[in-house]
Amino acid sequence: MKYKEMKLTFGQKFVLLRQIADRTEAETALLLKKRLDSYLKHEADFLYPTEALLRRTASLYGLSYQELLEFGEFD
């Protein structure tokens, strides 16, 4: 079985989606019910997001969980 490597980290996906939505880090953290310092660590890939955070993030941007996982992964 061959595994595909992610083209974007979760932090990169979070930054890109936030920028597309024209939101600040503080606004996004508030909407995700996260402290700003914690959210910034996710954007910086210092903290790995939980499945619950991934699902909330997908919902925030109108994506399914699978769409979030695949966001930015295909040419």
C-alpha positions in Angstrom: 0.0 0.0 0.0 1.4 3.4 -1.0 0.8 6.4 1.3 0.5 9.9 -0.1 2.3 12.7 1.7 0.3 15.8 2.6 1.1 18.8 0.3 -0.1 21.2 3.0 0.2 20.9 6.7 -2.9 21.4 8.8 -1.4 24.8 9.9 -0.9 25.8 6.3 -4.5 24.8 5.5 -5.8 26.8 8.5 -3.9 29.9 7.4 -5.0 29.7 3.8 -8.6 29.1 4.7 -8.6 32.0 7.2 -7.1 34.3 4.6 -9.6 33.2 1.9 -12.4 34.0 4.4 -10.7 37.4 5.2 -10.6 36.8 8.9 -8.1 37.6 11.5 -6.4 35.1 13.8 -8.4 36.4 16.7 -11.7 36.2 14.9 -11.0 32.7 13.8 -9.9 31.6 17.3 -13.1 33.0 18.7 -15.3 31.3 16.2 -13.5 28.0 16.9 -13.8 28.5 20.7 -10.1 28.4 21.1 -7.8 30.7 22.9 -5.8 32.9 20.5 -2.4 31.6 21.7 -3.6 28.0 21.2 -5.0 28.7 17.8 -1.8 30.4 16.7 0.2 27.3 17.7 -2.1 25.2 15.4 -1.4 27.6 12.5 2.3 27.4 13.2 2.1 23.5 13.3 3.4 23.5 16.8 0.2 21.7 18.0 -1.4 18.9 16.0 -5.2 19.5 15.8 -7.7 17.1 17.3 -10.4 15.5 15.2 -12.9 17.7 17.0 -11.0 20.9 16.0 -10.7 19.6 12.4 -14.4 19.0 12.3 -15.2 22.5 13.7 -12.8 24.1 11.2 -14.4 22.3 8.3 -17.8 23.4 9.4 -16.6 27.0 9.9 -15.6 27.1 6.2 -18.5 25.2 4.9 -16.5 22.1 4.1 -17.0 18.4 5.0 -14.4 16.8 7.2 -13.1 14.9 4.1 -13.0 18.1 2.0 -10.8 19.7 4.7 -8.4 16.8 4.7 -8.2 17.0 0.9 -8.0 20.8 0.7 -4.9 21.8 -1.3 -3.8 18.1 -1.8 -4.5 17.7 -5.5 -3.0 19.2 -8.6 
